[in-house]
Amino acid sequence: MLLRLGSGEASFVDFRETAPLGASRDMYLDSLGNVIKGMSTLGAMAAGVPGTVAGLYKAHELHGSLPWRELVEPAISLARDGFPVSERLASSLRELQEYKGRFPGLLQFMKSDGTPLAPGDTLRQPILARTLERIALDGPDAFYRGAIAESIVEEMRLGGGIVSKRDLAGYEARIREPLRGSYRGYEIVSAPPPSSGGAVLIEILNILEGYDLRGMGFMSDQTIHYMVEAERRAYADRAQFLGDPDFTDNRLPRLISKEYAADLRKSITPRATPSSELSAGPGTSREKRETTHYGVVDREGAAVAVTYTLNDSFGSRVVVRGAGFLLNNEMDDFAIKPGHPNLYGLVGSEANAIEPGKRMLSSMAPTMALRDGKLFLVLGTPGGATIITTIAQILIDMLDFGMSLEAAVSAPRFHHQWLPDHISAENGAFGAYLRRSLVEKGHRIEDRTAPIGDAQAIEVRGSAACGMSDPRGDGQPGGVEPAEPGPR
């Protein structure tokens, strides 16, 4: 959670999951050192120590004005009374059919006969409602030390997991300093490690600040080329240097400096740089987009940008019996074997190797942009590895090309993450001429049927706030004016 108060004070609440104390560096490898397929993504062993309850309570403790119970009540009502299933949610819930035999707790998300819920059906979660009532009454203690903690540990016992009572009782949300950079005269405030989002975003923008993107033209072959080359280098640095700052020297002052960006620009030519020349390692793309993001601006000018996730869709697929919630599969976000790609095709190094109590690296990047010291933009998105490039593109479309918030959020997207060495482009984003020009420059292009990201953004215009939910998803801005089309 990235927070900025009306006074201008900013902070970052880090409630990233941690590796259990029983975790070890090679816990997902067999006796020959090979990765055991599915062990870090499915089942109780895939779960890190959950942080969401602690993080939200920490934010409330520091800055909240309403009673905690009042804040939790809407979630209790949604769980108890239910809500209509959308087309998008119905499609997602159908994917659970192949797992219901192995993970019977998933039946709570289905009809009584085990068939999928259809659009328009009501999803009710009475067990979850009771869990939320306990949290509303007793705060984090209910989750980390009380009956809910006992249910989690029992689920670990039944499923062979290793999250213990000691892990839960010892979990703490951390308050960290946000990362700060600048681009075209705007201040950029974003997420620090253990999220890679802010560092990689600022590095990309620093590199691109040295090019006249406006003169090259929106979605021209030159613009895309230089954006891809900046992304390639920043993601290579992500893989090599970034990890939990309590365990790893992230070299942040260097990575987000203008001087380092200038050095990197010297290595960029009019032709594509093969990623193998920046570093070596395997890579395969399995991009997902199950993260959640929302942003809020209040009448006093305070703002929050919140990104959180179970990692994969429905996390580990393990439902805590008696508590009604899913456990994450965040352990896969570690470099379970340095050089081996994770669920999102991202390659890690020793900086992100598994250690007990360590927070795994993420790509989450809740971000704010300031103009003349005043809040201008609050934004973020789901999308795994594409989170960072989605936010970078929205900022570039607005700050370089003068696009409106609506146009920038709706614009076609592309992505490069160093490995695998190809541009991932949304369906229809590149026309034939543009595609041919990029291939001639040495780029390889892979089309994707799924959209990139689901951005949620608020633009502050004086005393007014205008919101925009990505047309790629089914979100809606609430309590603010919808963003209007046309130039700003």
Secondary structure as a PSIPRED ss2 file (coil, helix, strand):
# PSIPRED VFORMAT (PSIPRED V4.0)

   1 M C   1.000  0.000  0.000
   2 L E   0.000  0.000  1.000
   3 L E   0.000  0.000  1.000
   4 R E   0.000  0.000  1.000
   5 L C   1.000  0.000  0.000
   6 G C   1.000  0.000  0.000
   7 S C   1.000  0.000  0.000
   8 G C   1.000  0.000  0.000
   9 E C   1.000  0.000  0.000
  10 A E   0.000  0.000  1.000
  11 S E   0.000  0.000  1.000
  12 F E   0.000  0.000  1.000
  13 V E   0.000  0.000  1.000
  14 D E   0.000  0.000  1.000
  15 F C   1.000  0.000  0.000
  16 R C   1.000  0.000  0.000
  17 E C   1.000  0.000  0.000
  18 T E   0.000  0.000  1.000
  19 A C   1.000  0.000  0.000
  20 P C   1.000  0.000  0.000
  21 L C   1.000  0.000  0.000
  22 G C   1.000  0.000  0.000
  23 A C   1.000  0.000  0.000
  24 S C   1.000  0.000  0.000
  25 R C   1.000  0.000  0.000
  26 D C   1.000  0.000  0.000
  27 M C   1.000  0.000  0.000
  28 Y C   1.000  0.000  0.000
  29 L E   0.000  0.000  1.000
  30 D C   1.000  0.000  0.000
  31 S C   1.000  0.000  0.000
  32 L C   1.000  0.000  0.000
  33 G C   1.000  0.000  0.000
  34 N C   1.000  0.000  0.000
  35 V E   0.000  0.000  1.000
  36 I C   1.000  0.000  0.000
  37 K C   1.000  0.000  0.000
  38 G C   1.000  0.000  0.000
  39 M C   1.000  0.000  0.000
  40 S C   1.000  0.000  0.000
  41 T C   1.000  0.000  0.000
  42 L C   1.000  0.000  0.000
  43 G C   1.000  0.000  0.000
  44 A H   0.000  1.000  0.000
  45 M H   0.000  1.000  0.000
  46 A H   0.000  1.000  0.000
  47 A C   1.000  0.000  0.000
  48 G C   1.000  0.000  0.000
  49 V E   0.000  0.000  1.000
  50 P C   1.000  0.000  0.000
  51 G C   1.000  0.000  0.000
  52 T H   0.000  1.000  0.000
  53 V H   0.000  1.000  0.000
  54 A H   0.000  1.000  0.000
  55 G H   0.000  1.000  0.000
  56 L H   0.000  1.000  0.000
  57 Y H   0.000  1.000  0.000
  58 K H   0.000  1.000  0.000
  59 A H   0.000  1.000  0.000
  60 H H   0.000  1.000  0.000
  61 E H   0.000  1.000  0.000
  62 L H   0.000  1.000  0.000
  63 H H   0.000  1.000  0.000
  64 G C   1.000  0.000  0.000
  65 S C   1.000  0.000  0.000
  66 L C   1.000  0.000  0.000
  67 P C   1.000  0.000  0.000
  68 W H   0.000  1.000  0.000
  69 R H   0.000  1.000  0.000
  70 E H   0.000  1.000  0.000
  71 L H   0.000  1.000  0.000
  72 V H   0.000  1.000  0.000
  73 E H   0.000  1.000  0.000
  74 P H   0.000  1.000  0.000
  75 A H   0.000  1.000  0.000
  76 I H   0.000  1.000  0.000
  77 S H   0.000  1.000  0.000
  78 L H   0.000  1.000  0.000
  79 A H   0.000  1.000  0.000
  80 R H   0.000  1.000  0.000
  81 D H   0.000  1.000  0.000
  82 G C   1.000  0.000  0.000
  83 F E   0.000  0.000  1.000
  84 P E   0.000  0.000  1.000
  85 V C   1.000  0.000  0.000
  86 S C   1.000  0.000  0.000
  87 E H   0.000  1.000  0.000
  88 R H   0.000  1.000  0.000
  89 L H   0.000  1.000  0.000
  90 A H   0.000  1.000  0.000
  91 S H   0.000  1.000  0.000
  92 S H   0.000  1.000  0.000
  93 L H   0.000  1.000  0.000
  94 R H   0.000  1.000  0.000
  95 E H   0.000  1.000  0.000
  96 L H   0.000  1.000  0.000
  97 Q H   0.000  1.000  0.000
  98 E H   0.000  1.000  0.000
  99 Y H   0.000  1.000  0.000
 100 K C   1.000  0.000  0.000
 101 G C   1.000  0.000  0.000
 102 R C   1.000  0.000  0.000
 103 F C   1.000  0.000  0.000
 104 P H   0.000  1.000  0.000
 105 G H   0.000  1.000  0.000
 106 L H   0.000  1.000  0.000
 107 L H   0.000  1.000  0.000
 108 Q H   0.000  1.000  0.000
 109 F H   0.000  1.000  0.000
 110 M E   0.000  0.000  1.000
 111 K C   1.000  0.000  0.000
 112 S C   1.000  0.000  0.000
 113 D C   1.000  0.000  0.000
 114 G C   1.000  0.000  0.000
 115 T C   1.000  0.000  0.000
 116 P E   0.000  0.000  1.000
 117 L C   1.000  0.000  0.000
 118 A C   1.000  0.000  0.000
 119 P C   1.000  0.000  0.000
 120 G C   1.000  0.000  0.000
 121 D C   1.000  0.000  0.000
 122 T E   0.000  0.000  1.000
 123 L E   0.000  0.000  1.000
 124 R C   1.000  0.000  0.000
 125 Q C   1.000  0.000  0.000
 126 P H   0.000  1.000  0.000
 127 I H   0.000  1.000  0.000
 128 L H   0.000  1.000  0.000
 129 A H   0.000  1.000  0.000
 130 R H   0.000  1.000  0.000
 131 T H   0.000  1.000  0.000
 132 L H   0.000  1.000  0.000
 133 E H   0.000  1.000  0.000
 134 R H   0.000  1.000  0.000
 135 I H   0.000  1.000  0.000
 136 A H   0.000  1.000  0.000
 137 L H   0.000  1.000  0.000
 138 D H   0.000  1.000  0.000
 139 G C   1.000  0.000  0.000
 140 P H   0.000  1.000  0.000
 141 D H   0.000  1.000  0.000
 142 A H   0.000  1.000  0.000
 143 F H   0.000  1.000  0.000
 144 Y H   0.000  1.000  0.000
 145 R C   1.000  0.000  0.000
 146 G C   1.000  0.000  0.000
 147 A H   0.000  1.000  0.000
 148 I H   0.000  1.000  0.000
 149 A H   0.000  1.000  0.000
 150 E H   0.000  1.000  0.000
 151 S H   0.000  1.000  0.000
 152 I H   0.000  1.000  0.000
 153 V H   0.000  1.000  0.000
 154 E H   0.000  1.000  0.000
 155 E H   0.000  1.000  0.000
 156 M H   0.000  1.000  0.000
 157 R H   0.000  1.000  0.000
 158 L H   0.000  1.000  0.000
 159 G H   0.000  1.000  0.000
 160 G C   1.000  0.000  0.000
 161 G C   1.000  0.000  0.000
 162 I C   1.000  0.000  0.000
 163 V C   1.000  0.000  0.000
 164 S C   1.000  0.000  0.000
 165 K H   0.000  1.000  0.000
 166 R H   0.000  1.000  0.000
 167 D H   0.000  1.000  0.000
 168 L H   0.000  1.000  0.000
 169 A H   0.000  1.000  0.000
 170 G H   0.000  1.000  0.000
 171 Y C   1.000  0.000  0.000
 172 E C   1.000  0.000  0.000
 173 A C   1.000  0.000  0.000
 174 R E   0.000  0.000  1.000
 175 I E   0.000  0.000  1.000
 176 R E   0.000  0.000  1.000
 177 E C   1.000  0.000  0.000
 178 P C   1.000  0.000  0.000
 179 L E   0.000  0.000  1.000
 180 R E   0.000  0.000  1.000
 181 G E   0.000  0.000  1.000
 182 S E   0.000  0.000  1.000
 183 Y E   0.000  0.000  1.000
 184 R C   1.000  0.000  0.000
 185 G C   1.000  0.000  0.000
 186 Y E   0.000  0.000  1.000
 187 E E   0.000  0.000  1.000
 188 I E   0.000  0.000  1.000
 189 V E   0.000  0.000  1.000
 190 S E   0.000  0.000  1.000
 191 A C   1.000  0.000  0.000
 192 P C   1.000  0.000  0.000
 193 P C   1.000  0.000  0.000
 194 P C   1.000  0.000  0.000
 195 S E   0.000  0.000  1.000
 196 S C   1.000  0.000  0.000
 197 G H   0.000  1.000  0.000
 198 G H   0.000  1.000  0.000
 199 A H   0.000  1.000  0.000
 200 V H   0.000  1.000  0.000
 201 L H   0.000  1.000  0.000
 202 I H   0.000  1.000  0.000
 203 E H   0.000  1.000  0.000
 204 I H   0.000  1.000  0.000
 205 L H   0.000  1.000  0.000
 206 N H   0.000  1.000  0.000
 207 I H   0.000  1.000  0.000
 208 L H   0.000  1.000  0.000
 209 E C   1.000  0.000  0.000
 210 G C   1.000  0.000  0.000
 211 Y C   1.000  0.000  0.000
 212 D C   1.000  0.000  0.000
 213 L H   0.000  1.000  0.000
 214 R H   0.000  1.000  0.000
 215 G H   0.000  1.000  0.000
 216 M H   0.000  1.000  0.000
 217 G C   1.000  0.000  0.000
 218 F C   1.000  0.000  0.000
 219 M C   1.000  0.000  0.000
 220 S C   1.000  0.000  0.000
 221 D H   0.000  1.000  0.000
 222 Q H   0.000  1.000  0.000
 223 T H   0.000  1.000  0.000
 224 I H   0.000  1.000  0.000
 225 H H   0.000  1.000  0.000
 226 Y H   0.000  1.000  0.000
 227 M H   0.000  1.000  0.000
 228 V H   0.000  1.000  0.000
 229 E H   0.000  1.000  0.000
 230 A H   0.000  1.000  0.000
 231 E H   0.000  1.000  0.000
 232 R H   0.000  1.000  0.000
 233 R H   0.000  1.000  0.000
 234 A H   0.000  1.000  0.000
 235 Y H   0.000  1.000  0.000
 236 A H   0.000  1.000  0.000
 237 D H   0.000  1.000  0.000
 238 R H   0.000  1.000  0.000
 239 A H   0.000  1.000  0.000
 240 Q H   0.000  1.000  0.000
 241 F H   0.000  1.000  0.000
 242 L C   1.000  0.000  0.000
 243 G C   1.000  0.000  0.000
 244 D C   1.000  0.000  0.000
 245 P C   1.000  0.000  0.000
 246 D C   1.000  0.000  0.000
 247 F C   1.000  0.000  0.000
 248 T C   1.000  0.000  0.000
 249 D C   1.000  0.000  0.000
 250 N C   1.000  0.000  0.000
 251 R C   1.000  0.000  0.000
 252 L H   0.000  1.000  0.000
 253 P H   0.000  1.000  0.000
 254 R H   0.000  1.000  0.000
 255 L H   0.000  1.000  0.000
 256 I C   1.000  0.000  0.000
 257 S C   1.000  0.000  0.000
 258 K H   0.000  1.000  0.000
 259 E H   0.000  1.000  0.000
 260 Y H   0.000  1.000  0.000
 261 A H   0.000  1.000  0.000
 262 A H   0.000  1.000  0.000
 263 D H   0.000  1.000  0.000
 264 L H   0.000  1.000  0.000
 265 R H   0.000  1.000  0.000
 266 K C   1.000  0.000  0.000
 267 S C   1.000  0.000  0.000
 268 I C   1.000  0.000  0.000
 269 T C   1.000  0.000  0.000
 270 P C   1.000  0.000  0.000
 271 R C   1.000  0.000  0.000
 272 A C   1.000  0.000  0.000
 273 T C   1.000  0.000  0.000
 274 P C   1.000  0.000  0.000
 275 S H   0.000  1.000  0.000
 276 S H   0.000  1.000  0.000
 277 E H   0.000  1.000  0.000
 278 L C   1.000  0.000  0.000
 279 S C   1.000  0.000  0.000
 280 A C   1.000  0.000  0.000
 281 G C   1.000  0.000  0.000
 282 P C   1.000  0.000  0.000
 283 G C   1.000  0.000  0.000
 284 T C   1.000  0.000  0.000
 285 S C   1.000  0.000  0.000
 286 R C   1.000  0.000  0.000
 287 E C   1.000  0.000  0.000
 288 K C   1.000  0.000  0.000
 289 R C   1.000  0.000  0.000
 290 E C   1.000  0.000  0.000
 291 T C   1.000  0.000  0.000
 292 T E   0.000  0.000  1.000
 293 H E   0.000  0.000  1.000
 294 Y E   0.000  0.000  1.000
 295 G E   0.000  0.000  1.000
 296 V E   0.000  0.000  1.000
 297 V E   0.000  0.000  1.000
 298 D C   1.000  0.000  0.000
 299 R C   1.000  0.000  0.000
 300 E C   1.000  0.000  0.000
 301 G C   1.000  0.000  0.000
 302 A C   1.000  0.000  0.000
 303 A E   0.000  0.000  1.000
 304 V E   0.000  0.000  1.000
 305 A E   0.000  0.000  1.000
 306 V E   0.000  0.000  1.000
 307 T E   0.000  0.000  1.000
 308 Y E   0.000  0.000  1.000
 309 T C   1.000  0.000  0.000
 310 L C   1.000  0.000  0.000
 311 N C   1.000  0.000  0.000
 312 D C   1.000  0.000  0.000
 313 S C   1.000  0.000  0.000
 314 F C   1.000  0.000  0.000
 315 G C   1.000  0.000  0.000
 316 S C   1.000  0.000  0.000
 317 R C   1.000  0.000  0.000
 318 V C   1.000  0.000  0.000
 319 V E   0.000  0.000  1.000
 320 V C   1.000  0.000  0.000
 321 R C   1.000  0.000  0.000
 322 G C   1.000  0.000  0.000
 323 A C   1.000  0.000  0.000
 324 G C   1.000  0.000  0.000
 325 F C   1.000  0.000  0.000
 326 L E   0.000  0.000  1.000
 327 L C   1.000  0.000  0.000
 328 N C   1.000  0.000  0.000
 329 N C   1.000  0.000  0.000
 330 E H   0.000  1.000  0.000
 331 M H   0.000  1.000  0.000
 332 D H   0.000  1.000  0.000
 333 D H   0.000  1.000  0.000
 334 F C   1.000  0.000  0.000
 335 A C   1.000  0.000  0.000
 336 I C   1.000  0.000  0.000
 337 K C   1.000  0.000  0.000
 338 P C   1.000  0.000  0.000
 339 G C   1.000  0.000  0.000
 340 H C   1.000  0.000  0.000
 341 P E   0.000  0.000  1.000
 342 N C   1.000  0.000  0.000
 343 L C   1.000  0.000  0.000
 344 Y C   1.000  0.000  0.000
 345 G C   1.000  0.000  0.000
 346 L C   1.000  0.000  0.000
 347 V E   0.000  0.000  1.000
 348 G C   1.000  0.000  0.000
 349 S C   1.000  0.000  0.000
 350 E H   0.000  1.000  0.000
 351 A H   0.000  1.000  0.000
 352 N H   0.000  1.000  0.000
 353 A C   1.000  0.000  0.000
 354 I C   1.000  0.000  0.000
 355 E C   1.000  0.000  0.000
 356 P C   1.000  0.000  0.000
 357 G C   1.000  0.000  0.000
 358 K C   1.000  0.000  0.000
 359 R E   0.000  0.000  1.000
 360 M C   1.000  0.000  0.000
 361 L C   1.000  0.000  0.000
 362 S E   0.000  0.000  1.000
 363 S C   1.000  0.000  0.000
 364 M C   1.000  0.000  0.000
 365 A C   1.000  0.000  0.000
 366 P C   1.000  0.000  0.000
 367 T E   0.000  0.000  1.000
 368 M E   0.000  0.000  1.000
 369 A E   0.000  0.000  1.000
 370 L E   0.000  0.000  1.000
 371 R E   0.000  0.000  1.000
 372 D C   1.000  0.000  0.000
 373 G C   1.000  0.000  0.000
 374 K E   0.000  0.000  1.000
 375 L E   0.000  0.000  1.000
 376 F E   0.000  0.000  1.000
 377 L E   0.000  0.000  1.000
 378 V E   0.000  0.000  1.000
 379 L E   0.000  0.000  1.000
 380 G E   0.000  0.000  1.000
 381 T C   1.000  0.000  0.000
 382 P C   1.000  0.000  0.000
 383 G C   1.000  0.000  0.000
 384 G C   1.000  0.000  0.000
 385 A C   1.000  0.000  0.000
 386 T H   0.000  1.000  0.000
 387 I H   0.000  1.000  0.000
 388 I H   0.000  1.000  0.000
 389 T H   0.000  1.000  0.000
 390 T H   0.000  1.000  0.000
 391 I H   0.000  1.000  0.000
 392 A H   0.000  1.000  0.000
 393 Q H   0.000  1.000  0.000
 394 I H   0.000  1.000  0.000
 395 L H   0.000  1.000  0.000
 396 I H   0.000  1.000  0.000
 397 D H   0.000  1.000  0.000
 398 M H   0.000  1.000  0.000
 399 L H   0.000  1.000  0.000
 400 D C   1.000  0.000  0.000
 401 F C   1.000  0.000  0.000
 402 G C   1.000  0.000  0.000
 403 M C   1.000  0.000  0.000
 404 S C   1.000  0.000  0.000
 405 L H   0.000  1.000  0.000
 406 E H   0.000  1.000  0.000
 407 A H   0.000  1.000  0.000
 408 A H   0.000  1.000  0.000
 409 V H   0.000  1.000  0.000
 410 S H   0.000  1.000  0.000
 411 A C   1.000  0.000  0.000
 412 P C   1.000  0.000  0.000
 413 R C   1.000  0.000  0.000
 414 F E   0.000  0.000  1.000
 415 H E   0.000  0.000  1.000
 416 H C   1.000  0.000  0.000
 417 Q C   1.000  0.000  0.000
 418 W C   1.000  0.000  0.000
 419 L C   1.000  0.000  0.000
 420 P C   1.000  0.000  0.000
 421 D C   1.000  0.000  0.000
 422 H C   1.000  0.000  0.000
 423 I E   0.000  0.000  1.000
 424 S E   0.000  0.000  1.000
 425 A E   0.000  0.000  1.000
 426 E E   0.000  0.000  1.000
 427 N C   1.000  0.000  0.000
 428 G C   1.000  0.000  0.000
 429 A C   1.000  0.000  0.000
 430 F C   1.000  0.000  0.000
 431 G C   1.000  0.000  0.000
 432 A H   0.000  1.000  0.000
 433 Y H   0.000  1.000  0.000
 434 L H   0.000  1.000  0.000
 435 R H   0.000  1.000  0.000
 436 R H   0.000  1.000  0.000
 437 S H   0.000  1.000  0.000
 438 L H   0.000  1.000  0.000
 439 V H   0.000  1.000  0.000
 440 E H   0.000  1.000  0.000
 441 K C   1.000  0.000  0.000
 442 G C   1.000  0.000  0.000
 443 H C   1.000  0.000  0.000
 444 R C   1.000  0.000  0.000
 445 I E   0.000  0.000  1.000
 446 E E   0.000  0.000  1.000
 447 D E   0.000  0.000  1.000
 448 R E   0.000  0.000  1.000
 449 T C   1.000  0.000  0.000
 450 A C   1.000  0.000  0.000
 451 P C   1.000  0.000  0.000
 452 I C   1.000  0.000  0.000
 453 G C   1.000  0.000  0.000
 454 D C   1.000  0.000  0.000
 455 A C   1.000  0.000  0.000
 456 Q E   0.000  0.000  1.000
 457 A E   0.000  0.000  1.000
 458 I E   0.000  0.000  1.000
 459 E E   0.000  0.000  1.000
 460 V E   0.000  0.000  1.000
 461 R E   0.000  0.000  1.000
 462 G C   1.000  0.000  0.000
 463 S C   1.000  0.000  0.000
 464 A E   0.000  0.000  1.000
 465 A E   0.000  0.000  1.000
 466 C E   0.000  0.000  1.000
 467 G E   0.000  0.000  1.000
 468 M E   0.000  0.000  1.000
 469 S E   0.000  0.000  1.000
 470 D C   1.000  0.000  0.000
 471 P C   1.000  0.000  0.000
 472 R C   1.000  0.000  0.000
 473 G C   1.000  0.000  0.000
 474 D C   1.000  0.000  0.000
 475 G C   1.000  0.000  0.000
 476 Q C   1.000  0.000  0.000
 477 P C   1.000  0.000  0.000
 478 G C   1.000  0.000  0.000
 479 G C   1.000  0.000  0.000
 480 V C   1.000  0.000  0.000
 481 E E   0.000  0.000  1.000
 482 P E   0.000  0.000  1.000
 483 A C   1.000  0.000  0.000
 484 E C   1.000  0.000  0.000
 485 P C   1.000  0.000  0.000
 486 G C   1.000  0.000  0.000
 487 P C   1.000  0.000  0.000
 488 R C   1.000  0.000  0.000
